Amino acid sequence: MDLTGARWHKSTRSGSNQGACVEVASNLADIVGVRDSKDPTGPALVFGPTAWRAFVAQLSK
C-alpha cells in the first residue's frame, strides 16, 4: 500500500513523552494506516475504513 501523503497523528489521550505511541493516518482514500511512533520509517499496518471502525468500536466496549 502506498502511504505517501499520509498525515499521521497520535491520540490526544496519549500521555507518553517518550514517543511510545501508535500513530494513525486516516486521510487517505479507502485505507487507514497504523504505525509505531518510535519507528516512523518502519512498517505500517493498513486497514480498510470499515475494519478500522469495527476495531475501534471493540476497544471502547
Helices and strands as residue ranges (DSSP letters): E 9-10, E 22-25, E 32-36, E 44-47, H 49-59
